[in-house]
Amino acid sequence: MTGKDKMGTAVVTGASSGIGAVYADRLAGQGYNLVLVARRADRLEELAEKLGYTYDRKVSVISADLSNDDDVRRVEQAISADDSVTLLVNNAGLGGQQVVATADADAAERMIKVNVVALTRLTRAVLPGLLARNRGAIVNIASVLAFDSSFGGIYSGTKAYVVNFTEALHREVAGTGVKVQVVLPGATRTDFWELAGSDIDQLPKEIVMNADDLVDAALVGLARGEAVTAPALADAAKLDMFLGARQAFYGSLHADKPAPRYAA
């Protein structure tokens, strides 16, 4: 790896717009070469040309639908074979407020494939190489709705998986040179909302963050080595309190007999 390419290559999924496009811009500005992954090839090519020119970086694109098994495997093969990869940003995601009783089963399956299966497989594709080189990072974009199922159990469930998966992975790589971070966006102004069939302008403007601010905060959290980054959370002690209470609750779930309240 030359001095100019010392940051290595960042792979960003869902890179054609919104949070993914901002990550691509910021990472190119930090000196990363890029592999941009998304469905919309025209937007990818336009962004790649712009970033390559602006930052003088190598930018390649992979047009892929991450709800398609063959496309996921094609991306896996490409990034697992690239020894220059030092960062994976699993940003691609599908949203929606479907409740189980009325959800379109195929749409629900696509959401799970993108939000859960593709994220897991792409993480698995790059992790051995990162560990072998003892450097790099994996960033998984979840959602604050991982902790609120009132929005819709399918979407919330996929994001809860991302949180648990990433926290476990963070512990798995402890003591190595590899960082793992989960980011918890709240309402963020991107076209994600329109694609999910929602209107972000119906929300109070004081709770809607723009994508630039979100990504900048998330990158600060990554640099600090945070396992969980919640850009809108003003009091970090609340996160520690929540995680501690959750662990204490887990510890109370084990006993050799049912609790007395379940006695007949």
For each residue, the residues with C-beta under 8 A, 3 or more apart:
1: 5 6 8 84
2: 5 6
3: 6
4: 31
5: 1 2 8 33 58 84
6: 1 2 3 31
7: 10 30 31 32 33 86
8: 1 5 32 33 84 85 86 87 135 136
9: 32 33 34 35 58 82 84 85 86 87
10: 7 23 24 27 32 33 34 35 85 86 87 88 89
11: 34 35 37 79 85 87 88 89 122 126
12: 15 20 23 24 27 34 35 36 37 89 91
13: 20 37 38 66 75 89 90 91 92 118 122
14: 17 18 19 20 37 38 91 92 93
15: 12 20 21 23 24 34 36 37 38 44 47 91
16: 20 21 36 38 39 40 43 44 47
17: 14 20 21 38 40 43 190 191
18: 14 21 22 188 190 191 192 211
19: 14 22 23 91 141 185 188 190 192 211 214 215
20: 12 13 14 15 16 17 23 24 36 38 89 91 92
21: 15 16 17 18 24 25 47 211
22: 18 19 25 26 211 212 214 215
23: 10 12 15 19 20 26 27 89 91 215
24: 10 12 15 20 21 27 28 34 36 47 51
25: 21 22 28 29 51
26: 22 23 29 30 215 216 219
27: 10 12 23 24 30 32 34 87 89
28: 24 25 31 32 34 51 54 55 57 59
29: 25 26 55
30: 7 26 27
31: 4 6 7 28 55 57
32: 7 8 9 10 27 28 57 86 87
33: 5 7 8 9 10 57 58 59 84
34: 9 10 11 12 15 24 27 28 48 51 57 58 59 60
35: 9 10 11 12 59 60 61 62 78 79 82 85
36: 12 15 16 20 24 44 47 48 59 60 61 62
37: 11 12 13 14 15 44 61 62 64 66 75 92
38: 13 14 15 16 17 20 43 44 61 63 64 92
39: 16 63 64 65 66
40: 16 17 43 44 63
41: 44 45 61 63
42: 45 46
43: 16 17 38 40 46 47
44: 15 16 36 37 38 40 41 47 48 61 63
45: 41 42 48 49 61
46: 42 43 49 50
47: 15 16 21 24 36 43 44 50 51 59
48: 34 36 44 45 51 52 59 60 61
49: 45 46 52 53 59
50: 46 47 53 54
51: 24 25 28 34 47 48 54 55 57 59
52: 48 49 55 56 57 58 59
53: 49 50 56
54: 28 50 51
55: 28 29 31 51 52
56: 52 53
57: 28 31 32 33 34 51 52
58: 5 9 33 34 52
59: 28 33 34 35 36 47 48 49 51 52
60: 34 35 36 48
61: 35 36 37 38 41 44 45 48
62: 35 36 37 74 75 78
63: 38 39 40 41 44
64: 37 38 39 68 71 72 74 75
65: 39 68 71
66: 13 37 39 71 72 75 92 113 114 118
67: 94 109 110 111 113 114 118
68: 64 65 71 72
69: 72 73 113
70: 73 74
71: 64 65 66 68 74 75
72: 64 66 68 69 75 76 113 117 118 121 122
73: 69 70 76 77 121
74: 62 64 70 71 77 78
75: 13 37 62 64 66 71 72 78 79 122 125
76: 72 73 79 80 121 122 125
77: 73 74 80 81 125
78: 35 62 74 75 81 82
79: 11 35 75 76 82 85 88 122 125 126
80: 76 77 125 126 128 129
81: 77 78
82: 9 35 78 79 85
83: 129 133
84: 1 5 8 9 33
85: 8 9 10 11 35 79 82 88 126 129 130 136
86: 7 8 9 10 32 130 133 135 136 137
87: 8 9 10 11 27 32 136 137 138 139
88: 10 11 79 85 122 123 126 136 137 138 139
89: 10 11 12 13 20 23 27 139 141
90: 13 118 119 122 123 138 139 140 141 162
91: 12 13 14 15 19 20 23 139 141
92: 13 14 20 37 38 66 114 118 119
93: 14 114 115 141 158 192
94: 67 110 111 114 115 195 196
95: 111 155 192 193 195 196 198
96: 107 111 152 154 155 196 197
97: 151 152 155 196 197 198
98: 102 103 104 107 108 152 154 155
99: 102 103 152 153
100: 103 108 153 154
101:
102: 98 99
103: 98 99 100 107 108 154
104: 98 107 108
105: 108 109
106: 109 110
107: 96 98 103 104 110 111
108: 98 100 103 104 105 111 112 154
109: 67 105 106 112 113
110: 67 94 106 107 113 114
111: 67 94 95 96 107 108 114 115 154 155 158
112: 108 109 115 116 117 154 158
113: 66 67 69 72 109 110 116 117 118
114: 66 67 92 93 94 110 111 117 118 119
115: 93 94 111 112 118 119 155 158 159 161 162
116: 112 113 119 120 158 161 162
117: 72 112 113 114 120 121
118: 13 66 67 72 90 92 113 114 115 121 122
119: 90 92 114 115 116 122 123 140 162 165
120: 116 117 123 124 165
121: 72 73 76 117 118 124 125
122: 11 13 72 75 76 79 88 90 118 119 125 126
123: 88 90 119 120 126 127 138 140 165 169
124: 120 121 127
125: 75 76 77 79 80 121 122
126: 11 79 80 85 88 122 123 129 130 136 138
127: 123 124 130 131 138 169 173 178
128: 80 131 132
129: 80 83 85 126 132 133
130: 85 86 126 127 133 134 135 136 137 138 178
131: 127 128 134 173 176 178
132: 128 129
133: 83 86 129 130 136 177
134: 130 131 176 177 178
135: 8 86 130 177 178
136: 8 85 86 87 88 126 130 133 177 178 179
137: 86 87 88 130 178 179 180 181 222
138: 87 88 90 123 126 127 130 166 169 178 179 180 181
139: 87 88 89 90 91 180 181 182 183 218 222
140: 90 119 123 162 165 166 180 181 182 183
141: 19 89 90 91 93 162 182 183 185
142: 146 159 162 163 166 182 183 184 185
143: 146 155 156 159 162 184 185 186
144: 147 148 184 185 186 230 232
145: 148 149 151 155 156 159
146: 142 143 156 159 160 162 163 184
147: 144 160
148: 144 145 151 156
149: 145 152 153 156 157
150:
151: 97 145 148 155 156
152: 96 97 98 99 149 155 156
153: 99 100 149 156 157
154: 96 98 100 103 108 111 112 157 158
155: 95 96 97 98 111 115 143 145 151 152 158 159
156: 143 145 146 148 149 151 152 153 159 160
157: 149 153 154 160 161
158: 93 111 112 115 116 154 155 161 162
159: 115 142 143 145 146 155 156 162 163
160: 146 147 156 157 163 164
161: 115 116 157 158 164 165
162: 90 115 116 119 140 141 142 143 146 158 159 165 166 182
163: 142 146 159 160 166 167 182 184 228
164: 160 161 167 168
165: 119 120 123 140 161 162 168 169
166: 138 140 142 162 163 169 170 180 181 182 227 228
167: 163 164 170 171 182 227 228
168: 164 165 171 172
169: 123 127 138 165 166 172 173 180
170: 166 167 173 174 180 181 182 227
171: 167 168 174
172: 168 169 180
173: 127 131 169 170 176 178 179 180
174: 170 171
175:
176: 131 134 173
177: 133 134 135 136
178: 127 130 131 134 135 136 137 138 173
179: 136 137 138 173 222 225
180: 137 138 139 140 166 169 170 172 173 227
181: 137 138 139 140 166 170 218 221 222 226 227 228 229
182: 139 140 141 142 162 163 166 167 170 227 228 229
183: 139 140 141 142 214 218 221 229 230 231
184: 142 143 144 146 163 228 229 230 231 233
185: 19 141 142 143 144 188 209 214 231
186: 143 144 207 209 231 232
187: 200 203 207 208 209
188: 18 19 185 192 208 209 210 211 214
189: 193 200 208 209 210 211
190: 17 18 19 193 211
191: 17 18 194 195
192: 18 19 93 95 188 195 196
193: 95 189 190 196 198 199 200
194: 191 197 198 199
195: 94 95 191 192
196: 94 95 96 97 192 193
197: 96 97 194
198: 95 97 193 194 202
199: 193 194 202
200: 187 189 193 203 208
201:
202: 198 199
203: 187 200 207 208
204: 207 208
205: 208
206:
207: 186 187 203 204 232
208: 187 188 189 200 203 204 205
209: 185 186 187 188 189 213 214 231 232
210: 188 189 213 214
211: 18 19 21 22 188 189 190 214 215
212: 22 215 216
213: 209 210 216 217 231
214: 19 22 183 185 188 209 210 211 217 218 231
215: 19 22 23 26 211 212 218 219
216: 26 212 213 219 220
217: 213 214 220 221 229 231
218: 139 181 183 214 215 221 222 229 231
219: 26 215 216 222 223
220: 216 217 223 224
221: 181 183 217 218 224 226 229 231
222: 137 139 179 181 218 219 225 226 229
223: 219 220
224: 220 221
225: 179 222
226: 181 221 222 229
227: 166 167 170 180 181 182
228: 163 166 167 181 182 184 239 243
229: 181 182 183 184 217 218 221 222 226
230: 144 183 184 233 239
231: 183 184 185 186 209 213 214 217 218 221
232: 144 186 207 209
233: 184 230 236 238 239
234:
235: 238
236: 233 239 240
237: 240 241
238: 233 235 241 242
239: 228 230 233 236 242 243
240: 236 237 243 244
241: 237 238 244 245
242: 238 239 245 246
243: 228 239 240 246 247
244: 240 241 247 248
245: 241 242 248 249
246: 242 243 249 250
247: 243 244 250 251
248: 244 245 251 252
249: 245 246 252 253
250: 246 247 253
251: 247 248 254
252: 248 249
253: 249 250
254: 251
255: 258 259
256:
257:
258: 255 262 263
259: 255 262
260: 263
261:
262: 258 259
263: 258 260
264:
